[in-house]
């Protein structure tokens, strides 16, 4: 019983201090730093460009490729920066649309991970991801 309680206490402490991203996307902060722009929108645009390059590099490869791992971490960094906007920006329709596109990207990425070893489904979902990423880029333009 003590071991179970200790395990749960340690788990809560680990998630509380480091957050989920620290375990699941260890390089997200590095990508955020590389993409750092003068404004949050510019940072998101830079991350979107990185995500596009990673998604393109992940095509035609099976398994957990480095490009797929990078895309995962970049997606976490993108969502983290999107949450850091001020309240006045969060109330705009352009922000709401960007959040919707980001949620769609997350859903598509889950499908990519599901089909990571199955071609051509993986590449089809990567193509869909790239299309959705372009739409996300358009909504970022409206945020400027």
C-alpha positions in Angstrom: 0.0 0.0 0.0 2.8 2.4 0.8 4.4 1.7 -2.5 1.2 2.5 -4.4 0.8 5.8 -2.4 4.4 6.6 -3.0 4.1 5.9 -6.7 1.0 8.2 -7.0 2.7 10.9 -5.0 5.8 10.8 -7.1 3.7 10.8 -10.3 1.7 13.9 -9.1 4.9 15.7 -8.2 6.6 14.9 -11.5 3.6 16.1 -13.5 3.1 19.1 -11.3 6.6 20.3 -11.6 7.6 19.4 -15.1 4.2 19.1 -16.8 3.1 16.6 -19.4 5.2 18.3 -22.1 8.4 17.7 -20.3 7.8 13.9 -20.5 6.2 13.7 -23.9 7.9 16.5 -25.9 11.3 17.0 -24.3 12.6 19.2 -27.1 9.6 21.5 -27.4 11.4 24.3 -25.5 14.4 24.0 -27.9 12.1 24.4 -30.9 10.4 27.4 -29.3 13.8 29.1 -28.7 14.8 28.4 -32.3 11.6 29.8 -33.7 11.6 32.9 -31.4 10.4 35.9 -33.3 9.7 39.5 -32.4 6.0 38.8 -31.8 4.2 35.6 -30.8 2.6 35.5 -34.2 6.0 35.5 -35.9 7.1 32.8 -33.5 4.1 30.7 -34.5 4.8 31.3 -38.2 8.4 30.1 -37.7 7.2 27.0 -35.9 4.7 26.4 -38.7 7.5 26.5 -41.2 9.5 24.0 -39.1 6.5 21.8 -38.8 6.0 21.9 -42.6 9.7 20.9 -43.1 9.4 18.0 -40.6 6.1 16.7 -42.1 7.6 16.8 -45.6 10.7 14.9 -44.3 8.5 12.3 -42.6 6.9 11.3 -45.8 7.9 7.9 -47.3 9.5 6.7 -44.0 8.1 4.1 -41.7 8.2 4.0 -37.9 9.2 6.7 -35.4 11.5 8.6 -37.6 13.4 11.7 -36.3 11.3 13.9 -38.5 8.1 12.5 -36.8 9.6 13.0 -33.3 10.5 16.6 -34.3 7.0 17.2 -35.6 5.6 16.0 -32.3 7.8 18.4 -30.3 7.1 21.3 -32.6 3.4 20.7 -32.3 3.7 20.9 -28.5 5.7 24.1 -28.8 3.1 25.6 -31.2 0.2 24.9 -28.8 2.2 26.2 -25.8 2.9 29.5 -27.5 -0.7 29.8 -28.7 -1.8 29.6 -25.1 0.5 32.5 -24.1 -1.4 35.2 -26.0 -2.9 38.1 -24.1 -6.7 38.2 -23.3 -7.5 40.9 -25.9 -6.0 38.7 -28.7 -7.8 35.6 -27.3 -11.2 37.3 -27.8 -10.7 37.8 -31.6 -12.3 35.5 -34.2 -8.9 35.1 -35.8 -7.5 33.6 -32.6 -10.5 31.3 -32.3 -10.0 30.1 -35.9 -6.3 29.4 -35.2 -7.2 27.4 -32.1 -9.6 25.3 -34.2 -7.0 24.6 -36.8 -4.5 23.7 -34.1 -7.0 21.2 -32.7 -7.5 19.7 -36.1 -3.7 19.4 -36.5 -3.6 17.5 -33.2 -6.3 15.1 -34.3 -4.5 14.5 -37.7 -1.2 13.9 -35.9 -2.8 11.3 -33.7 -3.8 9.5 -36.9 -0.3 9.8 -38.3 1.1 8.1 -35.2 -1.6 5.4 -35.5 -0.5 4.7 -39.1 3.2 5.3 -38.5 4.1 1.8 -39.9 1.4 1.6 -42.6 1.9 3.1 -46.0 0.2 4.9 -47.8 -2.1 5.9 -44.9 0.8 7.6 -43.1 1.6 9.7 -46.2 -2.0 10.5 -46.8 -2.4 11.8 -43.3 0.9 13.8 -43.6 -0.6 15.4 -46.8 -3.7 16.2 -44.8 -1.6 17.6 -42.0 0.3 19.9 -44.5 -3.0 21.1 -46.0 -4.3 21.9 -42.5 -1.0 23.6 -41.6 -1.4 25.9 -44.6 -4.9 26.9 -43.4 -3.4 27.5 -40.0 -0.9 29.8 -41.6 -3.7 31.8 -43.2 -5.4 32.2 -39.9 -2.1 33.4 -38.4 -2.0 36.1 -41.0 -5.3 37.3 -39.8 -3.9 37.6 -36.2 -1.3 40.1 -37.3 
